[in-house]
Each structure stands twice: as structure tokens, then as C-alpha cells.
Amino acid sequence: MACTQSSVIARPTRRQSLLKRQILFTIRHSDLPHTIKAIEVSSRKDNRILFHSNSQILLNPASNLKIITTSFALDNLGKDFTFNTKFCSEGSFHDGEIMGNLVVLATGDPIITDSDVDSCARVIAERGVNLIDGNIIIDISKFDSLEWGTGWMWDDEPQGYAMFISPASIDHDVVDANIGLDPVSKRLEVTLHPSTSFVKVVSTATPGQIDSINATRILVNDTNTVVVSGTYTPNYSDTVYEFSVRHPAIYFGSLFQEALQRNGVRITGRVIETRIPVSPDSLTLLAEISHSIDTVVTYVNKVSDNLGAECLLRDVPNIVKGEIGSARNGLRLERSYLRACGVDSTEYVIVDGSGVSRYDVVTPADIVLVLNHTLNTPEGKIFFKSLPVSGVDGTLEYRMQDGFVAGKVHAKTGSLSGVSTLSGYVIIPGDTLVFSMMMQNYPPENDSSVIALQDQLCKILALYNDNARIFRRNLRVYEAGTYGIDTEKRF
């Protein structure tokens, strides 16, 4: 059951008072005096809020918004849902030749990789197909034509986290440019992963006295081009740049076409995208890529994948309601979901699924309500397991690795320039603490200090105990704070 507003004003217990003083002392001594720090912590067992400070302030959630997006998608699609991307022939098949188009029915699966597509191409070749006398048609009618979220910043392009949104996505709609020295010639080499002719490479880099290599992705004559410039020395260290790719559906189709050609299948036509739905009645299934909802949600939350979150937001209205997959339609349904979580629909602004937009504002209290609600649903176990784990995996793999807290914090990170958030669960003996921390308005050079504060607060939560004496002893033994426990009155 979600915590209610009335639980906030319940009389604090001794252990709760100690928790409050320890958190406030840690915040005051964090060397971040001018940063907004908004926090809420609740107990699942007692159904009460243990601590709150500025938790009703609207702040940018960054990737903590994925908590809402993924729980919303799970609630609507269900724990048994599977994404199926189908590769079909449109036309007669005789003596290894398909006399017509090969159609890809894209459904918004955000985690398809180049390896998946290569496997499909191999399956098609193994079925005896050696010629496609037609085009490769990529049906992207499931989503609308808006490929970026509302409020996304134009100068984020071509960074990989500002990828272009499409129901036909591959390798997260990004390409890696690996820049390094040839071991023999010592000349600079640029290799792409995945290897594809869809993205061109232009290098003007020359040997010099310093390493000053710069790389970017531009659009030249409607073609994605990676441009490398600057100078390099014989000691240049290999560098990998990740760039978004314009025209993601054509990118998908081009990689598929190249995979077919590697497997001995000749194509006479070209890659074409269409927003006019292709009737499945006229198609014959050749191969299929399938991913379960738990696999998708786990990937989105563990690595904080923006594309995955945006696809999920659009998948729900398309799959559940048969509507066009758009952010607007998804957010309309999400509003109903948030009301069911107990969130006041007039007290937040959400415009995308990933949290990239600066227009998004929610409160830590909102996030706690969603986190509480989600654990009470049939999909709660999947959601819980999808979150990064302290000192173990995902975006928390290298945080909170201390023995007493490693593995106990299951939480989603979030970051934008001047914004750092962390929300999720802390597992303690006999209880699960639900928390949300949103910190905002600080210079980028203070990122590490903000993260250190969040980690320290999580350590305090991991030591929390129903018995105030034990809690107090834990804080001292594990040196979780500098509160001066020994000077406090004994409980």
C-alpha cells in the first residue's frame, strides 16, 4: 500500500528521530551548501514516511523518470508480454527466389542488435533464399514521425544519448567510431561498429606534436558521416566515440541488407521505409526476433537506456489501445497510471519517457508513491530485479561497494548537467525502505560530491534498524556518519 499524506505527520519513533538527525547532519556537512537537496524515505513494513525534506518540491528527475516509464509499461503490457519483430516475404517464393519485397514489421523493440539481425539473415539464407527480386521495406507505421522528445536540446546531437526514436531500432540507433593507430604503419585508423556502408568516414587527421583528435557525426547530402580531424602522435591511445544515427529505420534496413549479402542473398532493390501499414495478410513469415518485456525493462533500467524508455512510452498506446505510438498518447495513459499510484496529476510535468527533457519536473514524493505501488503489482518482482544493484551491476556497479551496503541498494540513477538523482529500495532486516533523492543546481565539477552524499545517505539507510540502540551502534561501528553519536543522549 502506498504511503499516505497522513503518515507524514505521525509521531516519530526514537529510531526515526535518530535517522532524521543523522541524515540532516550528513547533509549539512556535505560541502554542498547551495545545492537543492530533496529527499523522502518510507518504510514498507510500517507504511510510514521516516524522513522527508523538500520532498514536495518539483525538480528535474533526469533518468529517475525511467522508474515511472518502465513501471507504467509493465503495468499495461503485463509480465508475459513479448516483442516480436517479423521479417516476411511479400510475393511468391520459388527455387530460392522471392519475387517481391522483403518486409520488416517493426514493433518498437528497443534492444535489437546487429547480431540479432545477422541471425535472422542467416535463418533466411538457410531456408534456401538466395535472391530477393524487390526492395527491403521497413514498416514503421507503429510510431509517429517525431524522432526526438519534447524539450530535448539541439546541441546534444550527435551524442549517443540523444538518439533518434523509431519503432525499427538497431544497436540503440548509435554507431561506435573506434579511433586508433595501425600497429604496423602507425597511421590513424577509424573503424565503425557495427561495420556498415550506411555511415561514411572522412578523416583529415595528420601526424603532429600533440594528440588533438576530434571526432563528430554530421549529415552530408542526407548521409551520416563521421568526421575526424586534428593531429596525433605515435603514443595516441585508442578512443571510442558513440554517435547517434540519423534515419534510424533506413539504418536498420541497411544493416539487414548487408547481413543478407554476407549470407549469400542478393537483393535487386533498395531499402525503403514506409509509414503506411503493410497488411500482414499478404506476408509470409521468414524469421523473427523476440525479446520478453522483462529483458527490455531490465536493460532500460540497468544501463539507463534512453531509447528503450522512449520506445516503451510509445509502445503502450500502440499495443494496448491500437493508437499511433506517440509520446502524447503514451503520456495520456501514463497520467491515469500515476493517479492509480496516488500521484496528484496537477502537481507534475512529464513530456518524455527518458528524462532527457529539461521540461520534466516531479517530486521525490511522487517517485516514492510509484515505487511503493509497483511492488504491490504482479509485475513488481520484474521491476525490482530490473534496477541496478549497489556494488554489483548496472549504473551502481562501482558505487557503494562496501561490504555492509553492497547488494542492499536497488535503485535507479539519473544525471543531467547540474542534476543528480537516485531512487529505489534499500533492503534491511525485516523491512524494505523506499527512497528518492533529487539534487539539483550545482556546477558540473561538484558531480562527485553529490554522488558521494547520495552514497553516504544510502549507507545510513542500510544500517537502519527497528531497535534504536542497534541502529546507533551500527552507525558508530561502520563509521557511516560524523554525527558524533557518543555525545548524544542514550536511548
C-alpha positions as a Python dict, from the first residue, in 0.01 Angstrom:
ca = {
    (1, 'M'): (0, 0, 0),
    (2, 'A'): (130, 343, -87),
    (3, 'C'): (217, 580, 192),
    (4, 'T'): (-47, 843, 259),
    (5, 'Q'): (-6, 1207, 346),
    (6, 'S'): (-133, 1140, 697),
    (7, 'S'): (160, 910, 765),
    (8, 'V'): (398, 1204, 726),
    (9, 'I'): (277, 1367, 1047),
    (10, 'A'): (276, 1052, 1258),
    (11, 'R'): (471, 1088, 1584),
    (12, 'P'): (835, 993, 1516),
    (13, 'T'): (985, 698, 1698),
    (14, 'R'): (1326, 712, 1867),
    (15, 'R'): (1494, 531, 1580),
    (16, 'Q'): (1322, 765, 1334),
    (17, 'S'): (1444, 1069, 1526),
    (18, 'L'): (1796, 931, 1517),
    (19, 'L'): (1767, 868, 1142),
    (20, 'K'): (1645, 1223, 1087),
    (21, 'R'): (1928, 1379, 1286),
    (22, 'Q'): (2189, 1164, 1115),
    (23, 'I'): (2062, 1250, 766),
    (24, 'L'): (2037, 1623, 841),
    (25, 'F'): (2386, 1628, 992),
    (26, 'T'): (2527, 1447, 687),
    (27, 'I'): (2357, 1691, 451),
    (28, 'R'): (2479, 1997, 644),
    (29, 'H'): (2838, 1869, 631),
    (30, 'S'): (2830, 1769, 265),
    (31, 'D'): (3012, 2078, 138),
    (32, 'L'): (2720, 2149, -96),
    (33, 'P'): (2555, 2445, 78),
    (34, 'H'): (2384, 2596, -227),
    (35, 'T'): (2253, 2277, -386),
    (36, 'I'): (1886, 2181, -367),
    (37, 'K'): (1857, 1851, -181),
    (38, 'A'): (1513, 1691, -178),
    (39, 'I'): (1471, 1355, -4),
    (40, 'E'): (1195, 1121, 107),
    (41, 'V'): (1230, 783, 279),
    (42, 'S'): (945, 549, 371),
    (43, 'S'): (912, 212, 540),
    (44, 'R'): (722, -62, 357),
    (45, 'K'): (665, -258, 677),
    (46, 'D'): (530, 31, 884),
    (47, 'N'): (367, 214, 590),
    (48, 'R'): (502, 543, 715),
    (49, 'I'): (736, 812, 596),
    (50, 'L'): (1056, 801, 801),
    (51, 'F'): (1218, 1115, 664),
    (52, 'H'): (1129, 1394, 428),
    (53, 'S'): (1300, 1717, 338),
    (54, 'N'): (1187, 1931, 44),
    (55, 'S'): (1018, 1617, -89),
    (56, 'Q'): (721, 1813, -229),
    (57, 'I'): (941, 2038, -446),
    (58, 'L'): (914, 1989, -822),
    (59, 'L'): (1257, 1905, -961),
    (60, 'N'): (1404, 1756, -1276),
    (61, 'P'): (1417, 1378, -1228),
    (62, 'A'): (1667, 1309, -1511),
    (63, 'S'): (1672, 932, -1566),
    (64, 'N'): (1475, 868, -1250),
    (65, 'L'): (1182, 929, -1484),
    (66, 'K'): (1252, 580, -1621),
    (67, 'I'): (1111, 447, -1293),
    (68, 'I'): (774, 585, -1397),
    (69, 'T'): (808, 484, -1763),
    (70, 'T'): (914, 124, -1703),
    (71, 'S'): (664, 58, -1422),
    (72, 'F'): (389, 210, -1639),
    (73, 'A'): (487, -14, -1932),
    (74, 'L'): (496, -325, -1713),
    (75, 'D'): (158, -242, -1563),
    (76, 'N'): (-3, -204, -1907),
    (77, 'L'): (178, -468, -2111),
    (78, 'G'): (194, -732, -1838),
    (79, 'K'): (477, -952, -1719),
    (80, 'D'): (432, -1208, -2000),
    (81, 'F'): (443, -966, -2294),
    (82, 'T'): (694, -1031, -2573),
    (83, 'F'): (816, -801, -2851),
    (84, 'N'): (814, -977, -3189),
    (85, 'T'): (982, -817, -3491),
    (86, 'K'): (889, -1012, -3803),
    (87, 'F'): (1081, -1050, -4129),
    (88, 'C'): (841, -1153, -4405),
    (89, 'S'): (827, -1207, -4780),
    (90, 'E'): (570, -1024, -4991),
    (91, 'G'): (543, -1221, -5312),
    (92, 'S'): (599, -1570, -5447),
    (93, 'F'): (891, -1787, -5340),
    (94, 'H'): (1024, -2040, -5592),
    (95, 'D'): (1365, -2204, -5646),
    (96, 'G'): (1532, -1980, -5386),
    (97, 'E'): (1395, -1658, -5533),
    (98, 'I'): (1148, -1422, -5367),
    (99, 'M'): (970, -1235, -5645),
    (100, 'G'): (870, -932, -5445),
    (101, 'N'): (965, -732, -5139),
    (102, 'L'): (1101, -845, -4806),
    (103, 'V'): (910, -663, -4531),
    (104, 'V'): (1019, -594, -4175),
    (105, 'L'): (725, -535, -3938),
    (106, 'A'): (882, -314, -3671),
    (107, 'T'): (703, -310, -3335),
    (108, 'G'): (917, -85, -3118),
    (109, 'D'): (1157, -340, -2967),
    (110, 'P'): (1440, -112, -2845),
    (111, 'I'): (1711, -371, -2778),
    (112, 'I'): (1759, -535, -3120),
    (113, 'T'): (2128, -568, -3204),
    (114, 'D'): (2331, -618, -3518),
    (115, 'S'): (2383, -979, -3404),
    (116, 'D'): (2006, -1034, -3388),
    (117, 'V'): (1963, -909, -3744),
    (118, 'D'): (2258, -1114, -3865),
    (119, 'S'): (2098, -1425, -3713),
    (120, 'C'): (1772, -1351, -3898),
    (121, 'A'): (1962, -1309, -4225),
    (122, 'R'): (2131, -1644, -4167),
    (123, 'V'): (1795, -1813, -4098),
    (124, 'I'): (1653, -1670, -4420),
    (125, 'A'): (1954, -1793, -4619),
    (126, 'E'): (1928, -2137, -4457),
    (127, 'R'): (1566, -2155, -4577),
    (128, 'G'): (1705, -2154, -4929),
    (129, 'V'): (1655, -1788, -5018),
    (130, 'N'): (1931, -1663, -5250),
    (131, 'L'): (1756, -1377, -5431),
    (132, 'I'): (1511, -1105, -5332),
    (133, 'D'): (1380, -952, -5653),
    (134, 'G'): (1242, -643, -5485),
    (135, 'N'): (1301, -395, -5205),
    (136, 'I'): (1354, -425, -4832),
    (137, 'I'): (1055, -245, -4681),
    (138, 'I'): (1077, -126, -4320),
    (139, 'D'): (724, -74, -4185),
    (140, 'I'): (748, 199, -3919),
    (141, 'S'): (377, 278, -3904),
    (142, 'K'): (354, 188, -3533),
    (143, 'F'): (508, 520, -3420),
    (144, 'D'): (450, 880, -3518),
    (145, 'S'): (709, 1077, -3714),
    (146, 'L'): (859, 1271, -3419),
    (147, 'E'): (1206, 1129, -3368),
    (148, 'W'): (1307, 1343, -3068),
    (149, 'G'): (1141, 1419, -2738),
    (150, 'T'): (984, 1750, -2639),
    (151, 'G'): (1239, 1983, -2485),
    (152, 'W'): (1544, 1788, -2595),
    (153, 'M'): (1839, 2018, -2650),
    (154, 'W'): (1954, 2066, -3009),
    (155, 'D'): (2321, 2078, -2916),
    (156, 'D'): (2307, 1728, -2765),
    (157, 'E'): (2325, 1594, -3120),
    (158, 'P'): (2509, 1380, -3221),
    (159, 'Q'): (2571, 1232, -2876),
    (160, 'G'): (2458, 872, -2837),
    (161, 'Y'): (2220, 954, -2550),
    (162, 'A'): (2027, 1187, -2788),
    (163, 'M'): (1948, 911, -3036),
    (164, 'F'): (1663, 927, -3288),
    (165, 'I'): (1346, 738, -3197),
    (166, 'S'): (1200, 476, -3429),
    (167, 'P'): (999, 153, -3398),
    (168, 'A'): (1275, -2, -3611),
    (169, 'S'): (1582, 44, -3393),
    (170, 'I'): (1913, -138, -3401),
    (171, 'D'): (2212, -111, -3169),
    (172, 'H'): (2025, 168, -2989),
    (173, 'D'): (2038, 378, -3308),
    (174, 'V'): (2401, 463, -3250),
    (175, 'V'): (2730, 378, -3416),
    (176, 'D'): (3068, 348, -3242),
    (177, 'A'): (3369, 507, -3408),
    (178, 'N'): (3687, 336, -3287),
    (179, 'I'): (3990, 559, -3348),
    (180, 'G'): (4338, 417, -3305),
    (181, 'L'): (4678, 360, -3463),
    (182, 'D'): (4751, 82, -3709),
    (183, 'P'): (5009, -135, -3526),
    (184, 'V'): (5233, -155, -3834),
    (185, 'S'): (5205, 176, -4019),
    (186, 'K'): (5128, 383, -3706),
    (187, 'R'): (4875, 574, -3916),
    (188, 'L'): (4542, 673, -3766),
    (189, 'E'): (4257, 432, -3845),
    (190, 'V'): (3884, 478, -3798),
    (191, 'T'): (3667, 167, -3777),
    (192, 'L'): (3294, 158, -3720),
    (193, 'H'): (3090, -81, -3510),
    (194, 'P'): (2874, -213, -3646),
    (195, 'S'): (3064, -210, -3972),
    (196, 'T'): (2837, -55, -4233),
    (197, 'S'): (2847, 149, -4551),
    (198, 'F'): (2545, 344, -4426),
    (199, 'V'): (2780, 565, -4222),
    (200, 'K'): (3070, 726, -4409),
    (201, 'V'): (3407, 821, -4260),
    (202, 'V'): (3610, 1130, -4353),
    (203, 'S'): (3945, 1179, -4180),
    (204, 'T'): (4172, 1482, -4218),
    (205, 'A'): (4383, 1391, -3915),
    (206, 'T'): (4759, 1419, -3960),
    (207, 'P'): (5070, 1327, -3756),
    (208, 'G'): (5178, 1605, -3524),
    (209, 'Q'): (5347, 1703, -3200),
    (210, 'I'): (5039, 1662, -2982),
    (211, 'D'): (4729, 1445, -2963),
    (212, 'S'): (4438, 1673, -3053),
    (213, 'I'): (4199, 1436, -3228),
    (214, 'N'): (3839, 1548, -3255),
    (215, 'A'): (3551, 1341, -3393),
    (216, 'T'): (3187, 1415, -3464),
    (217, 'R'): (2900, 1294, -3679),
    (218, 'I'): (2747, 1528, -3935),
    (219, 'L'): (2488, 1494, -4208),
    (220, 'V'): (2632, 1545, -4558),
    (221, 'N'): (2387, 1525, -4850),
    (222, 'D'): (2148, 1341, -4617),
    (223, 'T'): (2422, 1087, -4537),
    (224, 'N'): (2560, 1014, -4190),
    (225, 'T'): (2929, 1098, -4193),
    (226, 'V'): (3184, 1063, -3913),
    (227, 'V'): (3445, 1339, -3946),
    (228, 'V'): (3782, 1302, -3772),
    (229, 'S'): (4026, 1593, -3754),
    (230, 'G'): (4330, 1714, -3560),
    (231, 'T'): (4674, 1569, -3501),
    (232, 'Y'): (4809, 1255, -3338),
    (233, 'T'): (5142, 1126, -3206),
    (234, 'P'): (5287, 773, -3206),
    (235, 'N'): (5162, 743, -2846),
    (236, 'Y'): (4798, 814, -2927),
    (237, 'S'): (4564, 598, -2718),
    (238, 'D'): (4266, 429, -2879),
    (239, 'T'): (3942, 622, -2829),
    (240, 'V'): (3581, 519, -2889),
    (241, 'Y'): (3318, 778, -2979),
    (242, 'E'): (2946, 697, -2974),
    (243, 'F'): (2726, 887, -3218),
    (244, 'S'): (2355, 888, -3288),
    (245, 'V'): (2250, 793, -3641),
    (246, 'R'): (2001, 991, -3844),
    (247, 'H'): (1731, 795, -4035),
    (248, 'P'): (1732, 501, -3791),
    (249, 'A'): (1483, 286, -3989),
    (250, 'I'): (1698, 305, -4303),
    (251, 'Y'): (2000, 230, -4082),
    (252, 'F'): (1816, -82, -3959),
    (253, 'G'): (1731, -187, -4314),
    (254, 'S'): (2083, -123, -4442),
    (255, 'L'): (2241, -339, -4173),
    (256, 'F'): (1987, -612, -4252),
    (257, 'Q'): (2061, -585, -4624),
    (258, 'E'): (2434, -611, -4561),
    (259, 'A'): (2375, -913, -4336),
    (260, 'L'): (2175, -1083, -4611),
    (261, 'Q'): (2452, -1016, -4862),
    (262, 'R'): (2714, -1163, -4626),
    (263, 'N'): (2498, -1476, -4613),
    (264, 'G'): (2481, -1506, -4990),
    (265, 'V'): (2143, -1344, -5055),
    (266, 'R'): (2128, -1098, -5344),
    (267, 'I'): (1883, -803, -5336),
    (268, 'T'): (1789, -623, -5657),
    (269, 'G'): (1610, -332, -5492),
    (270, 'R'): (1686, -86, -5214),
    (271, 'V'): (1590, -12, -4854),
    (272, 'I'): (1265, 185, -4816),
    (273, 'E'): (1080, 296, -4503),
    (274, 'T'): (703, 333, -4502),
    (275, 'R'): (451, 481, -4262),
    (276, 'I'): (166, 313, -4449),
    (277, 'P'): (93, -14, -4266),
    (278, 'V'): (169, -328, -4464),
    (279, 'S'): (-114, -581, -4430),
    (280, 'P'): (13, -899, -4262),
    (281, 'D'): (-239, -1100, -4465),
    (282, 'S'): (-19, -1060, -4773),
    (283, 'L'): (301, -1173, -4598),
    (284, 'T'): (481, -1500, -4530),
    (285, 'L'): (692, -1516, -4215),
    (286, 'L'): (1059, -1596, -4276),
    (287, 'A'): (1229, -1508, -3947),
    (288, 'E'): (1155, -1334, -3618),
    (289, 'I'): (1333, -1155, -3335),
    (290, 'S'): (1171, -1186, -2990),
    (291, 'H'): (1252, -1018, -2659),
    (292, 'S'): (1049, -1052, -2339),
    (293, 'I'): (928, -745, -2151),
    (294, 'D'): (1145, -829, -1850),
    (295, 'T'): (1456, -838, -2073),
    (296, 'V'): (1369, -499, -2222),
    (297, 'V'): (1285, -331, -1890),
    (298, 'T'): (1594, -475, -1723),
    (299, 'Y'): (1816, -337, -1998),
    (300, 'V'): (1649, 5, -1985),
    (301, 'N'): (1695, 40, -1610),
    (302, 'K'): (2031, -130, -1562),
    (303, 'V'): (2215, 82, -1822),
    (304, 'S'): (1971, 377, -1823),
    (305, 'D'): (1887, 342, -2192),
    (306, 'N'): (1705, 650, -2325),
    (307, 'L'): (1587, 488, -2647),
    (308, 'G'): (1431, 198, -2459),
    (309, 'A'): (1235, 431, -2232),
    (310, 'E'): (1107, 636, -2524),
    (311, 'C'): (1000, 323, -2714),
    (312, 'L'): (817, 184, -2411),
    (313, 'L'): (626, 510, -2370),
    (314, 'R'): (508, 478, -2732),
    (315, 'D'): (458, 102, -2727),
    (316, 'V'): (184, 113, -2464),
    (317, 'P'): (-76, 318, -2657),
    (318, 'N'): (4, 129, -2978),
    (319, 'I'): (-15, -221, -2831),
    (320, 'V'): (-285, -171, -2568),
    (321, 'K'): (-512, 79, -2744),
    (322, 'G'): (-423, 31, -3112),
    (323, 'E'): (-334, 400, -3131),
    (324, 'I'): (-38, 556, -3304),
    (325, 'G'): (268, 522, -3083),
    (326, 'S'): (337, 878, -2978),
    (327, 'A'): (462, 1048, -2665),
    (328, 'R'): (134, 1236, -2638),
    (329, 'N'): (-76, 919, -2644),
    (330, 'G'): (159, 743, -2405),
    (331, 'L'): (161, 1029, -2157),
    (332, 'R'): (-219, 1042, -2159),
    (333, 'L'): (-234, 680, -2046),
    (334, 'E'): (56, 732, -1806),
    (335, 'R'): (-139, 1006, -1632),
    (336, 'S'): (-410, 754, -1544),
    (337, 'Y'): (-147, 514, -1416),
    (338, 'L'): (5, 781, -1192),
    (339, 'R'): (-335, 862, -1047),
    (340, 'A'): (-366, 494, -954),
    (341, 'C'): (-30, 527, -777),
    (342, 'G'): (-168, 815, -572),
    (343, 'V'): (16, 1091, -757),
    (344, 'D'): (-170, 1421, -796),
    (345, 'S'): (-197, 1472, -1173),
    (346, 'T'): (-190, 1851, -1133),
    (347, 'E'): (142, 1854, -948),
    (348, 'Y'): (395, 1740, -1206),
    (349, 'V'): (504, 1789, -1568),
    (350, 'I'): (623, 1495, -1779),
    (351, 'V'): (687, 1534, -2152),
    (352, 'D'): (904, 1234, -2245),
    (353, 'G'): (988, 882, -2129),
    (354, 'S'): (1359, 901, -2060),
    (355, 'G'): (1404, 1216, -1853),
    (356, 'V'): (1627, 1383, -2112),
    (357, 'S'): (1394, 1683, -2135),
    (358, 'R'): (1453, 1979, -1906),
    (359, 'Y'): (1076, 2032, -1904),
    (360, 'D'): (1019, 1724, -1684),
    (361, 'V'): (952, 1804, -1318),
    (362, 'V'): (828, 1568, -1047),
    (363, 'T'): (876, 1542, -673),
    (364, 'P'): (1062, 1282, -466),
    (365, 'A'): (727, 1212, -300),
    (366, 'D'): (582, 1122, -643),
    (367, 'I'): (865, 879, -711),
    (368, 'V'): (822, 713, -370),
    (369, 'L'): (450, 664, -438),
    (370, 'V'): (527, 494, -770),
    (371, 'L'): (799, 277, -616),
    (372, 'N'): (563, 166, -339),
    (373, 'H'): (276, 98, -577),
    (374, 'T'): (488, -105, -820),
    (375, 'L'): (598, -359, -559),
    (376, 'N'): (232, -435, -492),
    (377, 'T'): (160, -540, -852),
    (378, 'P'): (215, -876, -1028),
    (379, 'E'): (497, -709, -1223),
    (380, 'G'): (669, -581, -907),
    (381, 'K'): (926, -860, -896),
    (382, 'I'): (1035, -792, -1255),
    (383, 'F'): (1063, -420, -1184),
    (384, 'F'): (1264, -475, -866),
    (385, 'K'): (1510, -704, -1041),
    (386, 'S'): (1549, -455, -1327),
    (387, 'L'): (1710, -191, -1105),
    (388, 'P'): (2088, -151, -1071),
    (389, 'V'): (2230, -307, -752),
    (390, 'S'): (2489, -132, -537),
    (391, 'G'): (2839, -265, -596),
    (392, 'V'): (2705, -535, -829),
    (393, 'D'): (2578, -422, -1169),
    (394, 'G'): (2434, -154, -1392),
    (395, 'T'): (2499, 210, -1317),
    (396, 'L'): (2564, 122, -949),
    (397, 'E'): (2833, -137, -1016),
    (398, 'Y'): (3112, 88, -890),
    (399, 'R'): (2916, 268, -621),
    (400, 'M'): (2861, 162, -258),
    (401, 'Q'): (3090, -139, -279),
    (402, 'D'): (3141, -152, 100),
    (403, 'G'): (3057, -493, 238),
    (404, 'F'): (2770, -380, 458),
    (405, 'V'): (2586, -192, 180),
    (406, 'A'): (2686, -379, -138),
    (407, 'G'): (2388, -564, -278),
    (408, 'K'): (2138, -391, -49),
    (409, 'V'): (2054, -84, -259),
    (410, 'H'): (1839, -147, -568),
    (411, 'A'): (1797, 192, -730),
    (412, 'K'): (1782, 397, -1048),
    (413, 'T'): (2038, 667, -1108),
    (414, 'G'): (1980, 986, -1304),
    (415, 'S'): (2203, 1266, -1425),
    (416, 'L'): (2196, 1578, -1636),
    (417, 'S'): (2423, 1879, -1611),
    (418, 'G'): (2361, 2016, -1262),
    (419, 'V'): (2116, 1736, -1177),
    (420, 'S'): (2176, 1407, -992),
    (421, 'T'): (1905, 1173, -871),
    (422, 'L'): (1888, 832, -705),
    (423, 'S'): (1567, 650, -615),
    (424, 'G'): (1475, 295, -527),
    (425, 'Y'): (1487, 48, -240),
    (426, 'V'): (1720, -38, 47),
    (427, 'I'): (1683, -390, 184),
    (428, 'I'): (1729, -412, 561),
    (429, 'P'): (1644, -691, 808),
    (430, 'G'): (1265, -718, 829),
    (431, 'D'): (1187, -423, 604),
    (432, 'T'): (1231, -253, 267),
    (433, 'L'): (1296, 119, 271),
    (434, 'V'): (1171, 316, -28),
    (435, 'F'): (1358, 637, -104),
    (436, 'S'): (1404, 915, -355),
    (437, 'M'): (1688, 1168, -359),
    (438, 'M'): (1688, 1457, -605),
    (439, 'M'): (1975, 1705, -601),
    (440, 'Q'): (1988, 1998, -836),
    (441, 'N'): (2151, 2334, -913),
    (442, 'Y'): (2522, 2277, -877),
    (443, 'P'): (2822, 2321, -1110),
    (444, 'P'): (2931, 2009, -1301),
    (445, 'E'): (3260, 1993, -1111),
    (446, 'N'): (3058, 1902, -799),
    (447, 'D'): (2917, 1582, -952),
    (448, 'S'): (3142, 1359, -744),
    (449, 'S'): (3050, 1539, -421),
    (450, 'V'): (2677, 1498, -491),
    (451, 'I'): (2719, 1127, -569),
    (452, 'A'): (2925, 1083, -252),
    (453, 'L'): (2645, 1241, -49),
    (454, 'Q'): (2385, 1010, -204),
    (455, 'D'): (2601, 707, -133),
    (456, 'Q'): (2657, 815, 226),
    (457, 'L'): (2284, 858, 282),
    (458, 'C'): (2219, 512, 137),
    (459, 'K'): (2476, 369, 378),
    (460, 'I'): (2287, 526, 666),
    (461, 'L'): (1963, 373, 540),
    (462, 'A'): (2130, 32, 503),
    (463, 'L'): (2220, 46, 876),
    (464, 'Y'): (1870, 147, 987),
    (465, 'N'): (1717, -86, 1246),
    (466, 'D'): (1392, -115, 1438),
    (467, 'N'): (1595, -106, 1756),
    (468, 'A'): (1732, 244, 1814),
    (469, 'R'): (2025, 110, 2022),
    (470, 'I'): (2131, -125, 1743),
    (471, 'F'): (2089, 149, 1482),
    (472, 'R'): (2303, 382, 1689),
    (473, 'R'): (2569, 115, 1738),
    (474, 'N'): (2569, 33, 1364),
    (475, 'L'): (2633, 394, 1274),
    (476, 'R'): (2935, 401, 1506),
    (477, 'V'): (3077, 61, 1412),
    (478, 'Y'): (3056, 118, 1038),
    (479, 'E'): (3155, 486, 1063),
    (480, 'A'): (2858, 570, 844),
    (481, 'G'): (2838, 927, 967),
    (482, 'T'): (3019, 1203, 1155),
    (483, 'Y'): (2720, 1287, 1370),
    (484, 'G'): (2901, 1250, 1700),
    (485, 'I'): (2687, 965, 1828),
    (486, 'D'): (2873, 938, 2155),
    (487, 'T'): (2771, 1292, 2253),
    (488, 'E'): (2401, 1225, 2205),
    (489, 'K'): (2165, 1120, 2480),
    (490, 'R'): (2129, 744, 2510),
    (491, 'F'): (1801, 574, 2417),
}
